């Protein structure tokens, strides 16, 4: 079943990807996570996958793969206990299935598959080997989304690399999930960006 909700005024459906920035102003733990976020290329530091019903999401973080609930607005200080004390700020949502010309029936099937895959990983540990995005024994945040979408023929790894560091193109960065797909920002939500990478699931 496909679920729909709104987070900070943006509509998301089962399988859509929530993008955040580490840290939050005026919260002491937020300053720590802001520093951690500086290690990740780009503005987007973390991603989670919306599942439903209501505000249920899944992510890979310090506690491994967990589910948590959002209630309308992204208030990370109220979700800290569920998320291993991660503090972040809502940035926007990425829609990897948008613009791919899927029939309604196929899109529903794909979204259900993505959600089922993510839920099957709950309880697995955090993957500290960022260069190994292909393992399914442990996950980091963007790797979880990458592996879920890989099953349906969508490659979320655009090849982004850290300058001067060979092999870092193997890492799936949160920023490339944002840049590589149609997305909508939390502020100025009329800004819509279309990716040139429009592979059809299964193609």
C-alpha positions in Angstrom: 0.0 0.0 0.0 1.3 3.5 -0.9 1.1 6.1 1.8 1.3 9.9 1.4 2.1 12.6 4.0 3.4 16.1 4.3 6.7 17.0 6.0 7.4 20.7 6.4 4.7 21.3 3.8 6.2 19.0 1.2 4.2 16.0 0.0 6.1 12.7 0.1 4.9 9.2 -0.9 6.2 5.7 0.1 9.8 5.4 -1.2 10.5 9.1 -1.6 13.8 10.3 0.0 14.0 12.9 2.8 17.1 15.0 2.6 18.6 16.8 5.6 21.5 18.9 6.7 23.4 17.8 9.9 23.0 20.1 12.8 20.3 22.6 14.0 20.8 26.1 15.2 20.5 26.9 18.9 20.7 23.2 20.0 24.0 22.2 21.6 24.0 18.6 20.1 23.2 20.3 16.8 26.6 22.0 16.7 28.3 18.6 17.0 26.3 17.2 14.1 27.0 20.4 12.1 30.7 19.6 12.4 30.2 16.0 11.3 28.2 17.3 8.3 31.2 19.3 7.1 32.9 16.0 6.3 30.3 15.2 3.6 30.4 16.9 0.2 27.6 19.3 -0.5 24.7 20.7 1.6 22.8 17.5 2.0 24.4 15.4 4.8 21.8 12.7 5.5 18.9 10.9 3.9 16.0 8.8 5.1 13.3 7.0 3.2 9.6 7.7 3.8 7.6 4.6 4.3 4.2 5.4 5.9 1.7 5.0 7.2 1.5 8.5 8.7 5.0 9.8 9.4 6.9 6.5 9.6 10.4 6.7 8.0 13.5 4.4 7.9 17.2 5.5 8.0 20.6 4.1 8.7 22.4 6.0 11.4 24.5 5.6 14.5 22.1 2.9 15.9 22.0 1.1 12.6 18.9 0.8 10.5 15.9 2.0 12.5 12.4 3.3 11.9 11.1 6.6 13.4 8.1 8.8 13.2 7.7 12.4 11.9 4.7 14.4 13.0 4.1 17.1 10.3 7.2 19.2 10.8 10.8 17.9 11.0 11.7 18.6 14.6 14.8 16.5 15.2 15.0 17.3 18.9 11.7 15.5 19.4 13.0 12.4 17.4 16.4 12.1 19.0 15.6 9.1 21.2 14.3 7.2 18.2 17.2 8.1 16.0 20.3 7.7 18.2 20.5 11.4 19.1 21.0 12.5 15.5 20.2 16.2 15.1 19.5 17.6 11.7 17.5 20.2 9.7 15.0 19.3 7.0 16.4 20.4 3.5 13.9 18.9 1.1 12.7 15.7 -0.6 14.1 13.8 -3.6 11.7 11.9 -5.9 13.8 9.3 -7.8 10.7 7.8 -9.5 9.4 11.2 -10.8 9.7 11.8 -14.6 10.4 8.1 -15.4 7.1 7.5 -17.2 6.0 4.6 -15.0 2.4 3.4 -15.2 0.5 3.9 -11.9 0.4 0.1 -11.4 4.2 -0.3 -11.9 5.0 2.8 -9.8 2.9 1.3 -6.9 4.7 -2.0 -7.2 8.1 -0.3 -7.2 7.3 1.8 -4.2 6.1 -1.2 -2.3 9.2 -3.1 -3.2 11.4 -0.2 -2.0 9.6 0.0 1.3 9.7 -3.8 1.9 13.4 -3.9 1.2 14.1 -1.0 3.7 12.0 -2.6 6.4 13.8 -5.9 5.9 17.1 -4.2 6.8 15.9 -2.8 10.2 18.2 -4.0 12.9 21.3 -4.2 10.8 24.3 -2.3 11.9 25.8 1.0 10.6 28.3 0.5 7.8 31.5 2.4 8.5 33.1 1.2 5.3 31.7 3.9 3.1 33.6 2.5 0.1 31.6 -0.7 0.2 28.2 0.4 -0.9 27.3 -3.0 -2.2 27.2 -4.9 1.1 23.9 -5.8 2.6 25.3 -6.7 6.0 25.4 -3.1 7.2 24.3 0.2 5.9 25.0 3.9 5.9 22.2 6.4 5.2 22.5 6.9 1.4 23.6 3.3 0.9 20.3 2.1 2.2 18.4 4.2 -0.3 20.9 3.2 -3.1 20.4 -0.5 -2.5 16.6 -0.2 -2.3 16.4 1.6 -5.6 19.1 -0.6 -7.2 16.7 -3.5 -7.0 14.2 -1.7 -9.2 16.8 -0.5 -11.8 17.4 3.0 -10.5 21.1 3.8 -9.9 21.4 6.6 -7.3 25.2 6.6 -7.5 26.1 9.3 -10.0 29.9 8.9 -9.5 30.5 11.9 -7.3 34.0 11.8 -5.9 36.1 13.8 -3.4 38.8 15.6 -5.2 42.2 14.0 -5.0 40.9 10.8 -3.3 40.8 7.9 -5.7 38.0 5.4 -5.2 35.7 7.9 -3.4 33.3 7.7 -6.4 32.3 4.3 -4.9 30.7 6.1 -2.0 27.0 7.0 -2.4 26.8 10.5 -1.1 23.5 12.1 0.1 24.2 15.1 -2.1 24.2 13.1 -5.3 20.8 11.6 -4.4 19.6 15.2 -4.2 21.4 16.4 -7.3 20.7 13.3 -9.4 16.9 13.3 -9.1 13.9 15.6 -9.3 13.7 17.3 -5.9 11.9 20.0 -4.0 13.3 22.2 -1.4 11.7 22.9 2.0 12.1 26.7 1.5 11.1 28.0 -1.9 9.3 24.8 -2.6 8.3 26.0 -6.0 11.9 25.3 -7.1 11.9 22.1 -9.0 15.1 20.6 -10.4 15.1 17.9 -13.1 18.0 15.4 -13.4 19.4 14.4 -16.7 19.6 10.8 -15.4 16.2 9.4 -16.3 16.8 5.6 -16.5 13.6 3.6 -16.3 13.3 1.0 -13.6 14.2 -2.3 -15.0 15.9 -0.7 -18.0 
